[in-house]
């Protein structure tokens, strides 16, 4: 299989589980390289992916990442403290990190297992990450990004499809993941591959492994967890939504006056805010003196209708807000059962 080993290997089962949930461990190159039980990584979601979520995912056998976002040093310290005692990593919006590179220096003092860089050139940060003993994960949205990540010596490449919540680009996961798998298999066979975008259950994990990935990066499904830093009404909105309930747009970045680079848009929930402003971006910019404060107030109040609600197309696969450990363990168990059923238990 190009780019990945994605197979399950035998392990013990846990007492009290149904046959469908008996834990046959899915072992891949990623689990072996990172010393984790499950090939599942939590996306470093800005504002939502804090220390409690990262710790819960790592405790469940995956790898949890704190979302460094746009860089708030006090908040980051609080989140690392919340995750104390757990082996976790951290992720940054790369173009924003370049404005405050000391943030990286500060978090590396916590000795994270990995640093994920997304949406920008990783090269300026590689040496410092390596010197701290952390693995470099680069999230990519097109083949040019993949080539840059390989050139930078990334340990892990994430192929992010357009289905993902939050910021991204246009490639669909079904074709993008195997294309990246083929590329890294030829040009950087030691590089690991994670798939991202629309993956919310064991079917998505199993499919990603069959496409050549070594594991998955999970955002939306873990955004809908008890540990995520998400307002109650925003959580209620994802449970009520489905896969048609999102769109890609620039309007939240305009409202927040955050200058995202060209080519990246945000996938968020369709709501009153997007109905009013999507397609009227120029008018929103003209009215920013009024609409900017209005947006921030709605966000601070947890209003799900007049601000961005940050989830992706996987919303249609989510029916409840659950503990992260349940999400991770169920996803791994379902994937293992599917791979075994299809004769894929020894793909590695």
C-alpha positions in Angstrom: 0.0 0.0 0.0 1.6 3.3 -1.0 2.6 5.6 1.8 1.3 3.6 4.8 0.9 0.3 6.4 -2.6 0.8 7.9 -3.4 -2.6 9.3 -4.7 -4.1 12.4 -2.8 -6.6 14.5 -4.2 -8.9 17.2 -4.4 -7.8 20.8 -6.5 -8.6 23.8 -10.1 -7.6 24.1 -11.6 -5.7 27.0 -14.1 -7.2 29.3 -17.6 -5.8 29.1 -17.4 -4.7 25.5 -19.9 -5.8 22.9 -18.5 -7.9 20.0 -18.5 -4.8 17.8 -16.5 -2.9 20.4 -13.9 -5.5 21.3 -10.6 -3.9 20.9 -8.4 -5.4 18.3 -5.6 -2.8 18.0 -5.0 -1.1 14.6 -1.2 -0.9 14.4 0.4 1.3 11.7 3.7 3.0 11.1 2.3 6.0 13.0 1.5 4.0 16.2 4.9 2.4 16.1 6.8 5.6 15.5 5.0 7.6 18.2 4.5 4.8 20.6 0.7 5.2 20.8 -2.1 2.6 20.8 -4.3 4.1 18.2 -3.5 6.0 14.9 -5.7 8.9 15.9 -4.5 12.5 16.5 -6.7 15.3 17.7 -6.6 18.4 15.5 -5.1 21.5 17.2 -8.2 23.5 16.9 -7.8 27.2 17.8 -9.8 28.1 20.9 -11.4 24.6 21.1 -8.5 22.2 21.4 -7.2 23.0 24.9 -5.2 21.0 27.4 -8.1 18.9 28.7 -9.0 17.6 25.2 -5.4 16.9 24.3 -4.8 15.1 27.5 -8.0 13.0 27.1 -7.1 11.9 23.6 -3.6 10.9 24.7 -5.0 9.1 27.7 -7.3 7.2 25.4 -4.3 5.9 23.4 -4.1 8.6 20.6 -2.0 11.7 20.4 -3.6 15.0 21.6 -2.6 18.4 20.3 -3.2 21.7 21.9 -4.4 24.4 19.4 -1.9 27.2 19.6 -4.0 29.2 17.2 -3.1 32.9 16.7 -0.9 32.8 19.8 -1.9 33.8 23.3 1.1 32.9 25.6 -1.0 33.0 28.8 -3.7 30.8 27.4 -1.0 28.3 26.1 0.6 28.1 29.5 -2.8 27.4 31.1 -3.5 24.6 28.6 -0.1 22.9 29.1 -0.8 23.0 32.8 -4.2 21.4 32.2 -2.5 18.6 30.3 0.3 18.1 32.8 1.4 14.5 33.0 0.2 13.5 29.5 2.3 13.2 26.4 0.9 15.7 24.0 1.8 18.0 21.2 0.8 21.5 20.0 -0.1 23.1 16.7 0.3 26.6 15.3 -1.1 28.7 12.4 2.3 29.1 10.7 1.8 32.6 9.2 0.7 33.9 12.5 3.5 32.2 14.4 6.0 34.1 12.2 4.8 37.3 13.8 5.5 36.0 17.3 8.2 33.3 17.0 8.9 33.4 20.8 5.7 31.5 21.2 7.4 28.4 19.8 10.4 28.8 22.0 8.1 29.0 25.1 6.0 25.9 24.3 9.1 23.9 23.4 10.1 24.2 27.1 7.2 21.9 27.8 8.8 19.2 25.6 5.8 18.5 23.4 5.9 15.2 21.5 5.2 17.0 18.2 4.6 20.4 16.8 2.2 20.8 13.9 2.5 23.7 11.5 -0.3 24.6 9.1 -1.0 27.3 6.5 2.5 28.6 5.8 6.2 27.9 5.2 7.5 25.6 7.9 11.2 26.1 7.1 11.9 28.9 9.5 10.9 26.8 12.5 12.4 23.4 11.6 15.7 23.7 13.3 14.3 24.9 16.6 11.7 22.1 16.7 14.3 19.5 15.9 16.7 20.8 18.6 13.9 20.4 21.2 13.4 16.8 20.3 9.9 17.2 18.9 8.5 15.7 15.8 7.5 18.0 13.0 3.9 17.6 11.6 3.0 19.7 8.5 -0.6 20.0 7.5 -1.0 20.4 3.7 -3.9 21.4 1.5 -2.4 20.8 -2.0 0.5 19.1 -3.6 2.7 22.2 -3.5 2.3 22.3 0.3 3.2 18.6 0.4 6.4 19.2 -1.6 7.4 22.0 0.8 6.7 19.8 3.8 8.9 17.0 2.4 11.6 19.5 1.6 11.5 20.8 5.1 12.0 17.2 6.4 8.6 16.8 8.0 8.2 13.6 10.1 4.5 13.6 9.3 2.4 15.1 6.5 -1.3 15.7 7.0 -3.4 15.6 3.8 -6.3 17.9 4.7 -9.4 17.6 2.6 -11.9 20.4 2.0 -14.5 18.6 4.1 -12.7 19.6 7.3 -14.0 22.2 9.6 -12.1 25.4 10.1 -9.6 26.7 7.6 -8.6 24.8 4.5 -8.6 24.8 0.8 -10.3 22.9 -2.1 -9.0 19.3 -2.5 -11.3 16.5 -1.6 -9.9 13.8 0.7 -10.8 10.8 -1.4 -8.4 11.7 -4.2 -6.0 13.9 -2.2 -4.9 11.3 0.4 -3.9 8.6 -2.1 -2.1 11.2 -4.3 -0.1 12.3 -1.3 0.5 8.7 -0.3 2.0 8.0 -3.7 4.2 11.1 -3.6 5.7 10.4 -0.2 6.1 6.7 -1.0 8.3 7.7 -3.9 10.0 10.9 -2.6 10.1 10.5 1.2 9.3 6.9 2.1 10.1 7.5 5.8 7.5 10.3 6.0 4.3 9.3 7.8 0.9 10.4 6.4 -2.3 11.3 8.3 -5.6 11.9 6.6 -7.9 14.8 7.7 -11.3 16.0 6.6 -14.7 14.4 7.2 -13.4 11.6 9.4 -15.6 11.0 12.4 -15.9 7.3 13.0 -14.2 3.9 12.4 -15.4 3.9 8.8 -13.4 7.0 8.1 -10.3 5.7 9.9 -10.4 2.4 8.0 -11.0 4.2 4.7 -8.0 6.5 5.4 -5.8 3.5 6.0 -6.9 1.8 2.8 -6.2 5.0 0.9 -2.6 4.8 2.1 -2.5 6.9 5.3 -0.9 5.8 8.5 -3.5 7.4 10.7 -6.0 10.3 10.9 -6.2 13.8 12.3 -9.7 14.3 13.8 -11.2 17.7 14.3 -15.0 18.0 14.1 -15.8 14.7 15.9 -13.5 15.8 18.8 -14.8 19.4 18.7 -18.1 17.7 19.7 -16.6 16.2 22.8 -17.1 17.0 26.5 -13.5 18.2 26.9 -13.5 20.7 23.9 -13.6 24.4 24.8 -16.9 24.9 23.0 -20.0 26.8 24.1 -23.1 24.7 25.0 -25.3 26.2 22.2 -22.6 25.6 19.6 -22.4 22.0 20.7 -26.2 21.8 20.4 -25.9 23.2 16.8 -23.7 20.4 15.6 -26.0 17.7 17.0 -28.9 19.4 15.1 -26.9 19.8 11.9 -26.0 17.4 9.0 -23.4 17.2 6.3 -25.1 19.9 4.2 -25.1 22.4 7.1 -21.7 24.0 6.4 -20.1 26.1 3.8 -16.6 27.5 2.9 -16.4 31.3 3.3 -14.3 34.3 4.2 -16.8 36.1 6.3 -15.6 35.1 9.8 -12.1 36.3 9.0 -13.5 39.6 7.7 -15.6 40.1 10.8 -12.7 39.3 13.1 -10.3 41.4 11.0 -7.9 38.5 10.7 -5.9 38.8 7.4 -5.8 35.1 6.2 -3.6 34.4 3.2 -5.3 34.1 -0.2 -6.4 30.5 -1.0 -7.7 29.6 2.5 -11.3 29.8 3.5 -13.1 28.7 6.6 -15.7 25.9 6.8 -18.3 26.8 9.3 -22.0 26.2 10.0 -24.6 27.8 7.8 -26.6 30.2 10.0 -28.0 33.7 10.1 -24.5 35.2 10.1 -23.5 33.4 6.9 -26.9 34.0 5.2 -26.5 37.7 5.7 -22.9 38.1 4.7 -21.6 35.3 2.5 -21.5 36.7 -1.0 -21.5 40.2 0.4 -18.0 40.3 1.7 -17.3 43.8 0.3 -20.3 45.2 2.2 -19.2 43.5 5.4 -15.8 45.1 5.1 -17.4 48.5 4.6 -19.5 48.0 7.8 -16.8 46.5 9.9 -16.8 49.3 12.5 -20.3 48.1 13.5 -20.2 44.4 12.5 -16.8 43.6 14.0 -17.9 44.4 17.6 -21.3 42.8 17.0 -19.6 39.6 15.9 -17.3 39.5 18.9 -20.2 40.1 21.3 -22.1 37.2 19.7 -19.1 34.9 20.0 -18.5 35.8 23.6 -22.1 35.1 24.4 -22.0 31.7 22.7 -24.6 32.7 20.1 -24.8 30.0 17.4 -26.7 32.2 14.9 -24.8 35.5 14.7 -21.2 34.2 14.8 -19.1 31.5 13.2 -19.6 27.9 14.5 -16.5 26.0 13.6 -17.3 22.5 12.4 -17.1 20.5 9.2 -19.1 18.1 7.0 -18.6 15.3 9.5 -21.5 17.0 11.5 -23.8 14.6 9.8 -22.1 11.7 11.5 -22.4 13.1 15.0 -25.5 12.6 17.2 -24.2 13.4 20.7 -21.6 15.2 22.6 -19.4 12.5 24.3 -16.2 12.0 26.3 -13.1 12.0 24.1 -12.1 8.6 25.4 -15.3 7.1 24.1 -14.9 8.7 20.7 -11.3 7.5 20.3 -11.9 4.0 21.5 -15.0 3.5 19.4 -13.4 4.8 16.3 -10.4 2.5 16.7 -12.6 -0.5 17.5 -14.9 0.0 14.5 -11.9 0.5 12.2 -10.2 -2.7 13.4 -13.5 -4.7 13.0 -14.0 -3.4 9.5 -10.4 -4.1 8.4 -10.6 -7.6 9.7 -13.9 -8.2 8.1 -12.5 -7.1 4.8 -9.4 -9.3 5.2 -7.2 -6.2 6.0 -6.0 -7.2 9.4 -2.5 -7.9 8.2 -2.0 -5.1 5.7 1.1 -3.8 7.5 
